Amino acid sequence: MPASKNNREKIMKRNVHCVIMGGGRGTRLYPLTKLRCKPAVPIAGKYRLVDIPISNCINSGFNRIYLLSQFNTASLHRHVQDAYRFDRFGRGFVEILSAEQTEDGDDWYQGTADAVRRNLIHFHAHPDDVFVILSGDQLYRMDFSEMVNAHIDCGAEVTVAAKPVPLSEASGLGLLRIGDENRIIDFVEKPTDPEVISRLVPSNLKGNAEVEDRCLASMGIYVFKASAMIDALEGNATDFGKEIIPSLVSSKNLKCHVFDDYWEDIGTVRAFFEANLQLTDDKPSFDFYDEKLPIYNYPDILPTAKLVECSLKNTMVASGCRIGNSSFERCMLGIRSEVGDNCHFSNVVMMGADYQDHDDGSHDQQISIGVGDGSRIQDAIIDKNARIGENVRLSSKGVQEGWADERQNIYARDGVLVIVKNAFVESGTKIGEI
């Protein structure tokens, strides 16, 4: 039976557990995940990927947040510890639960469902509690309380957030079909058969000669009644999208919550790169400038950026940067970025640095963190603490996909040149056509 208003408010205030999936090895984002886990990857000059789902939880009024992770978690721990401290009266927390050895097993999480199953003991859940399962590599702003309210009001056991997407993008996503009262009557994970995809196109999303057909794609965001989730996890299923959700279509009351706003999966190097650069547009699809629904982070104790006769076009510059007489077009310059004179950047995401460099002479040629004079870089990601010498030429153009310079820590991925964290690029290095 649908919950009363009083019960709904009680559940919302006290009994909502948000679980953020930190992902596995982050192979799709490699080499950005070479030295860190996926949620810890920097974005938008000063944030981390994990700040997006955590901020959505806090802005929705939910402050009991678990983050499940397992690979290269040290920087994630530091970030969460510095950024998210709740007062003891609100009983809020962001707790990281990494894969651990127990009497029941000592292996890594085998999938999203397996990760939740192995942490049930830590949630201390009542059967009537509500769980919000979230992904850690998506860029969006969403009020989860609306979804939780609808879930409770209609008496659903599971609710799946879905977004209408063009048919041409459907093959890489979980697709669903809904019936009366938004009940899910079919769910297929990442279908490739055109007939199956066509079957899942709802009548109200059919296009015409000018507009492409759309279908409802799962966003990887689920709301579970605790008892239903515990039941679903009793078997050996390892993943929510591939196994759990399809298996519940015929046995549980599954509902769909349609979200038709900006949402982007940024789990690949190309998607991550484009998501950062679109933030520099005059009217970006996703805007961090929202005082009512901010994206949270720890406060920077940094001076304002210092720019010397720069030419800037659609470029964002974070705190603590020191930029010489250079030009930038559609670039993201993260905290403590340092760029010398006579440089030209085009379509560059520069993550900056974790600390202000004080060169002690231990590095060859005494190349400091940042980019030296006379360098030209385009279509590239420069990860944190990279040391790039003078008169360097870097571009992905003409570079074969998968190419790598292991010695200098430079990789070509998804049409983007990635200079890895702590990389050392010698002066005069030339890669690509520029």
C-alpha positions as CSV (number, residue, x, y, z in Angstrom):
1,M,0.0,0.0,0.0
2,P,1.2,3.5,-0.7
3,A,2.8,5.2,2.3
4,S,1.0,8.0,4.1
5,K,2.5,11.5,4.0
6,N,3.7,11.2,7.6
7,N,5.4,7.9,7.0
8,R,6.9,9.2,3.8
9,E,8.5,12.2,5.6
10,K,9.7,9.9,8.4
11,I,11.4,7.6,5.9
12,M,12.9,10.5,4.0
13,K,14.4,12.1,7.0
14,R,15.7,9.0,8.8
15,N,15.8,5.9,6.7
16,V,17.3,6.7,3.3
17,H,20.7,5.2,2.6
18,C,22.6,6.5,-0.5
19,V,25.1,4.0,-1.9
20,I,27.6,5.3,-4.6
21,M,29.3,2.7,-6.7
22,G,33.0,3.6,-7.0
23,G,33.6,1.3,-9.9
24,G,36.3,-1.2,-10.5
25,R,39.7,-0.7,-12.1
26,G,38.4,2.2,-14.3
27,T,39.7,0.7,-17.5
28,R,37.6,2.9,-19.7
29,L,39.1,6.0,-18.1
30,Y,42.7,4.7,-18.1
31,P,45.3,6.2,-17.9
32,L,43.5,8.8,-15.8
33,T,42.9,5.9,-13.3
34,K,46.5,4.7,-13.4
35,L,47.3,6.2,-10.0
36,R,43.8,6.8,-8.5
37,C,40.4,5.3,-8.5
38,K,37.7,6.6,-10.8
39,P,35.7,8.6,-8.3
40,A,38.9,10.6,-7.4
41,V,39.5,11.8,-11.0
42,P,39.5,15.6,-11.1
43,I,36.9,17.4,-13.1
44,A,36.0,21.1,-13.8
45,G,39.3,22.5,-12.5
46,K,38.7,22.0,-8.8
47,Y,36.3,19.1,-8.2
48,R,36.4,15.3,-8.2
49,L,34.0,13.0,-10.0
50,V,32.7,11.8,-6.7
51,D,31.6,15.3,-5.8
52,I,28.7,15.1,-8.3
53,P,26.7,12.2,-6.7
54,I,27.6,13.3,-3.2
55,S,26.4,16.8,-3.8
56,N,23.2,15.5,-5.4
57,C,22.5,13.5,-2.3
58,I,23.1,16.4,0.0
59,N,21.0,18.8,-2.1
60,S,18.2,16.2,-2.0
61,G,18.3,16.2,1.8
62,F,20.0,12.8,2.2
63,N,23.2,12.8,4.3
64,R,23.8,9.1,5.0
65,I,26.1,8.3,2.1
66,Y,28.2,5.2,1.5
67,L,30.9,5.1,-1.2
68,L,32.0,1.6,-2.3
69,S,35.4,1.4,-3.9
70,Q,38.4,-0.9,-4.1
71,F,41.3,0.2,-6.4
72,N,43.8,3.0,-5.6
73,T,41.6,4.6,-2.9
74,A,44.2,6.7,-1.1
75,S,43.5,10.0,-2.8
76,L,39.8,9.3,-2.6
77,H,40.1,8.9,1.2
78,R,42.0,12.2,1.5
79,H,39.5,14.1,-0.6
80,V,36.4,12.8,1.2
81,Q,38.0,13.3,4.6
82,D,38.9,16.9,3.7
83,A,35.6,17.8,2.0
84,Y,32.8,16.2,3.8
85,R,32.5,16.7,7.6
86,F,29.0,16.7,9.0
87,D,28.0,18.0,12.5
88,R,27.2,15.2,14.9
89,F,23.7,16.4,15.5
90,G,22.6,15.8,12.0
91,R,24.0,12.3,12.1
92,G,25.3,12.6,8.5
93,F,28.3,11.0,7.0
94,V,30.2,10.0,3.9
95,E,31.7,6.6,4.6
96,I,34.1,4.8,2.2
97,L,33.7,1.0,2.2
98,S,36.5,-0.7,0.3
99,A,36.7,-4.4,-0.5
100,E,38.0,-6.3,2.4
101,Q,39.0,-9.8,3.4
102,T,36.4,-11.5,5.5
103,E,35.5,-15.1,6.6
104,D,33.1,-15.2,3.6
105,G,35.7,-14.2,1.0
106,D,38.8,-12.2,0.2
107,D,38.4,-11.3,-3.5
108,W,37.5,-8.0,-5.1
109,Y,33.9,-6.8,-5.7
110,Q,32.6,-8.8,-8.7
111,G,30.1,-6.2,-9.8
112,T,27.7,-3.5,-8.4
113,A,25.3,-6.0,-6.9
114,D,28.1,-8.0,-5.3
115,A,29.6,-4.8,-3.8
116,V,26.2,-4.0,-2.1
117,R,25.7,-7.6,-1.0
118,R,29.0,-7.7,0.8
119,N,28.4,-4.5,2.6
120,L,24.8,-5.2,3.8
121,I,26.2,-5.9,7.3
122,H,27.5,-2.3,7.4
123,F,24.2,-0.6,6.5
124,H,22.2,-1.7,9.5
125,A,19.1,-1.5,7.4
126,H,15.5,-2.0,8.5
127,P,13.3,-3.8,6.0
128,D,11.3,-0.6,5.4
129,D,14.4,1.5,4.8
130,V,15.0,3.0,1.3
131,F,18.3,2.5,-0.6
132,V,19.3,4.9,-3.4
133,I,22.0,3.2,-5.6
134,L,24.1,5.6,-7.7
135,S,26.9,5.6,-10.2
136,G,30.1,7.5,-9.5
137,D,31.0,8.5,-13.1
138,Q,28.0,10.6,-14.3
139,L,27.6,14.4,-14.7
140,Y,24.0,15.6,-13.8
141,R,22.0,17.5,-11.3
142,M,19.0,15.6,-9.9
143,D,16.7,15.9,-6.9
144,F,16.6,12.4,-5.6
145,S,13.9,13.3,-3.1
146,E,11.4,13.5,-6.0
147,M,12.2,10.0,-7.1
148,V,12.1,8.6,-3.5
149,N,8.8,10.4,-2.9
150,A,7.2,8.8,-6.0
151,H,8.7,5.4,-5.1
152,I,7.1,5.5,-1.6
153,D,3.8,7.0,-2.7
154,C,3.1,4.3,-5.3
155,G,4.3,1.5,-3.1
156,A,7.0,0.4,-5.5
157,E,9.6,-2.1,-4.5
158,V,12.1,-0.9,-7.0
159,T,12.3,2.3,-9.1
160,V,14.6,2.8,-12.0
161,A,15.6,6.3,-13.2
162,A,15.4,6.5,-17.0
163,K,16.2,9.1,-19.6
164,P,14.8,9.4,-23.1
165,V,17.8,9.0,-25.6
166,P,18.0,8.8,-29.4
167,L,17.8,5.4,-30.9
168,S,21.3,5.8,-32.3
169,E,22.7,5.9,-28.7
170,A,20.7,3.1,-27.3
171,S,23.0,0.1,-28.0
172,G,25.4,0.9,-25.1
173,L,22.7,1.4,-22.5
174,G,20.1,-0.6,-20.6
175,L,16.7,-0.1,-22.2
176,L,13.3,-0.5,-20.7
177,R,9.6,-0.4,-21.7
178,I,6.9,0.8,-19.4
179,G,3.2,0.1,-19.2
180,D,0.4,1.6,-17.1
181,E,1.3,3.8,-14.2
182,N,5.0,3.8,-15.3
183,R,5.4,0.1,-14.4
184,I,8.4,-1.5,-16.1
185,I,7.3,-4.4,-18.2
186,D,10.5,-5.1,-20.1
187,F,14.2,-4.4,-19.5
188,V,17.2,-5.3,-21.7
189,E,20.8,-4.5,-20.8
190,K,22.8,-3.0,-23.7
191,P,20.9,-4.7,-26.6
192,T,22.5,-4.9,-30.0
193,D,19.7,-6.5,-32.0
194,P,17.8,-3.7,-34.0
195,E,14.5,-5.6,-33.6
196,V,14.9,-5.7,-29.8
197,I,15.8,-2.0,-29.7
198,S,12.8,-1.1,-31.9
199,R,10.5,-3.1,-29.7
200,L,11.5,-1.0,-26.7
201,V,10.6,2.3,-28.3
202,P,7.4,3.7,-26.6
203,S,4.7,5.1,-28.7
204,N,5.0,8.6,-27.2
205,L,8.7,8.7,-28.1
206,K,8.4,7.8,-31.7
207,G,9.9,10.4,-34.0
208,N,9.3,11.5,-37.6
209,A,11.2,12.4,-40.7
210,E,12.9,15.2,-38.8
211,V,13.2,13.8,-35.3
212,E,14.8,10.4,-34.4
213,D,13.0,7.8,-32.4
214,R,13.8,7.8,-28.7
215,C,13.7,5.1,-26.1
216,L,14.0,5.0,-22.3
217,A,17.5,4.2,-21.1
218,S,18.4,3.3,-17.6
219,M,20.6,5.9,-15.9
220,G,22.1,3.3,-13.5
221,I,20.2,5.0,-10.6
222,Y,17.9,2.7,-8.6
223,V,15.7,3.1,-5.5
224,F,15.1,-0.1,-3.6
225,K,12.9,-0.9,-0.7
226,A,15.4,-2.5,1.7
227,S,13.4,-5.8,1.9
228,A,13.2,-6.1,-1.9
229,M,17.0,-5.4,-2.2
230,I,17.9,-8.0,0.4
231,D,15.7,-10.6,-1.4
232,A,17.2,-9.8,-4.8
233,L,20.8,-10.2,-3.4
234,E,20.2,-13.6,-1.9
235,G,21.5,-15.4,-5.0
236,N,24.8,-15.1,-6.8
237,A,24.0,-12.2,-9.2
238,T,26.8,-9.8,-9.5
239,D,25.4,-6.8,-11.3
240,F,22.2,-4.7,-11.0
241,G,21.8,-3.7,-14.7
242,K,22.8,-7.0,-16.3
243,E,21.1,-9.4,-13.8
244,I,19.1,-8.0,-10.9
245,I,16.8,-5.6,-12.6
246,P,15.8,-7.9,-15.5
247,S,15.1,-10.7,-13.1
248,L,12.7,-8.6,-11.0
249,V,10.5,-7.4,-13.9
250,S,8.1,-10.2,-13.6
251,S,8.3,-10.8,-9.8
252,K,8.5,-7.3,-8.2
253,N,6.6,-4.0,-8.5
254,L,9.1,-2.1,-10.6
255,K,8.4,1.5,-11.5
256,C,10.2,4.0,-13.8
257,H,11.1,7.6,-12.9
258,V,11.6,9.6,-16.1
259,F,14.4,12.2,-15.9
260,D,14.6,14.4,-19.0
261,D,17.4,16.8,-18.2
262,Y,21.1,16.9,-18.8
263,W,22.8,13.6,-17.9
264,E,26.1,12.4,-19.3
265,D,28.0,9.2,-18.6
266,I,31.7,10.4,-18.3
267,G,33.2,7.0,-17.8
268,T,35.4,7.1,-21.0
269,V,38.3,9.4,-21.8
270,R,36.5,11.0,-24.7
271,A,33.3,11.6,-22.7
272,F,35.3,13.0,-19.8
273,F,37.2,15.3,-22.1
274,E,34.1,16.6,-23.9
275,A,32.2,17.1,-20.6
276,N,35.0,19.3,-19.3
277,L,35.3,21.4,-22.4
278,Q,31.6,22.0,-22.7
279,L,31.7,23.7,-19.3
280,T,33.7,26.5,-21.1
281,D,30.8,27.2,-23.5
282,D,28.8,30.4,-23.1
283,K,25.7,28.4,-22.1
284,P,27.0,25.0,-21.0
285,S,24.6,22.1,-20.9
286,F,25.7,21.5,-17.3
287,D,26.4,24.6,-15.2
288,F,28.3,24.6,-11.9
289,Y,27.1,28.1,-11.3
290,D,23.9,27.2,-9.3
291,E,23.8,28.7,-5.9
292,K,20.7,26.8,-4.9
293,L,22.1,23.4,-5.9
294,P,25.8,23.7,-5.5
295,I,28.4,21.1,-6.2
296,Y,30.4,20.7,-3.0
297,N,34.1,20.5,-2.4
298,Y,36.6,21.4,0.2
299,P,37.5,25.1,0.4
300,D,40.7,26.1,-1.3
301,I,43.2,28.1,0.7
302,L,44.8,29.5,-2.5
303,P,45.5,33.0,-3.9
304,T,43.6,34.3,-6.9
305,A,44.9,33.3,-10.4
306,K,47.6,35.5,-11.8
307,L,47.5,36.2,-15.6
308,V,50.1,38.1,-17.5
309,E,48.9,39.5,-20.8
310,C,47.0,36.4,-21.7
311,S,44.6,35.8,-24.6
312,L,41.6,33.8,-23.3
313,K,38.7,32.5,-25.3
314,N,36.1,30.2,-23.6
315,T,38.6,29.3,-20.9
316,M,38.1,28.6,-17.2
317,V,40.9,29.4,-14.8
318,A,40.9,28.0,-11.2
319,S,42.5,29.5,-8.1
320,G,46.3,29.4,-7.6
321,C,47.2,29.5,-11.3
322,R,50.1,31.5,-12.6
323,I,49.9,32.0,-16.4
324,G,52.4,33.8,-18.5
325,N,52.0,35.7,-21.8
326,S,50.2,32.9,-23.7
327,S,46.9,32.2,-25.5
328,F,44.2,29.7,-24.7
329,E,41.1,28.7,-26.6
330,R,38.4,26.4,-25.1
331,C,40.5,25.2,-22.2
332,M,40.1,24.2,-18.6
333,L,43.0,25.2,-16.3
334,G,42.7,23.6,-12.9
335,I,44.1,24.7,-9.5
336,R,47.7,25.7,-9.3
337,S,48.2,25.4,-13.1
338,E,51.5,27.0,-14.3
339,V,52.1,27.9,-17.9
340,G,55.0,29.9,-19.2
341,D,55.3,32.5,-22.0
342,N,54.6,32.1,-25.7
343,C,52.5,29.0,-25.3
344,H,49.3,28.2,-27.2
345,F,46.6,25.8,-25.9
346,S,43.6,24.7,-27.8
347,N,41.0,22.2,-26.5
348,V,43.1,21.3,-23.4
349,V,42.0,20.1,-20.0
350,M,44.8,20.9,-17.6
351,M,44.1,19.5,-14.1
352,G,46.8,21.6,-12.3
353,A,48.7,20.4,-9.3
354,D,48.3,19.1,-5.8
355,Y,51.0,21.4,-4.4
356,Q,53.0,24.5,-5.3
357,D,56.2,23.4,-6.9
358,H,59.5,24.3,-5.2
359,D,62.2,22.7,-7.4
360,D,65.0,21.3,-5.4
361,G,67.0,20.3,-8.4
362,S,66.1,16.6,-8.1
363,H,64.5,16.6,-11.6
364,D,66.6,16.5,-14.8
365,Q,66.9,19.9,-16.4
366,Q,65.1,21.3,-13.4
367,I,61.7,21.3,-15.2
368,S,59.0,22.6,-12.8
369,I,55.5,21.4,-12.5
370,G,53.4,23.0,-15.4
371,V,54.2,23.8,-19.0
372,G,57.4,25.6,-20.1
373,D,57.9,28.5,-22.5
374,G,57.1,28.2,-26.2
375,S,55.0,25.0,-25.9
376,R,51.9,24.3,-28.1
377,I,49.3,21.7,-27.0
378,Q,45.9,20.8,-28.4
379,D,43.3,18.1,-27.9
380,A,44.9,16.9,-24.7
381,I,44.4,16.2,-21.0
382,I,47.3,17.2,-18.8
383,D,46.9,15.3,-15.5
384,K,48.0,16.7,-12.1
385,N,51.7,17.5,-11.3
386,A,52.9,16.9,-14.9
387,R,56.2,18.5,-15.8
388,I,56.3,19.6,-19.4
389,G,59.5,21.3,-20.7
390,E,60.0,24.1,-23.1
391,N,59.2,24.1,-26.8
392,V,57.1,21.0,-26.5
393,R,54.5,20.1,-29.3
394,L,51.7,17.8,-28.2
395,S,48.6,16.9,-30.2
396,S,46.4,13.8,-30.8
397,K,46.2,14.5,-34.5
398,G,48.0,11.9,-36.5
399,V,48.6,9.7,-33.4
400,Q,47.4,6.1,-33.7
401,E,44.8,5.0,-31.2
402,G,46.4,3.1,-28.3
403,W,49.8,4.5,-28.9
404,A,51.8,5.2,-25.7
405,D,55.2,6.6,-24.6
406,E,55.6,4.7,-21.4
407,R,58.8,6.5,-20.5
408,Q,57.3,10.0,-20.6
409,N,53.8,8.7,-19.5
410,I,51.9,9.9,-22.6
411,Y,49.0,7.9,-24.0
412,A,46.6,8.2,-27.0
413,R,43.0,7.3,-25.9
414,D,39.7,7.9,-27.7
415,G,41.3,10.6,-29.9
416,V,42.7,12.4,-26.9
417,L,46.4,12.7,-25.9
418,V,46.7,12.1,-22.1
419,I,49.7,13.2,-20.2
420,V,49.5,11.1,-17.0
421,K,49.8,12.4,-13.4
422,N,53.4,13.1,-12.4
423,A,54.6,12.7,-16.0
424,F,57.9,14.2,-17.0
425,V,58.0,15.4,-20.7
426,E,61.4,16.5,-21.9
427,S,61.9,19.9,-23.6
428,G,61.6,19.7,-27.4
429,T,59.3,16.7,-27.4
430,K,57.1,16.5,-30.5
431,I,54.1,14.2,-30.7
432,G,51.3,14.5,-33.3
433,E,50.7,17.0,-36.0
434,I,50.7,20.6,-34.7
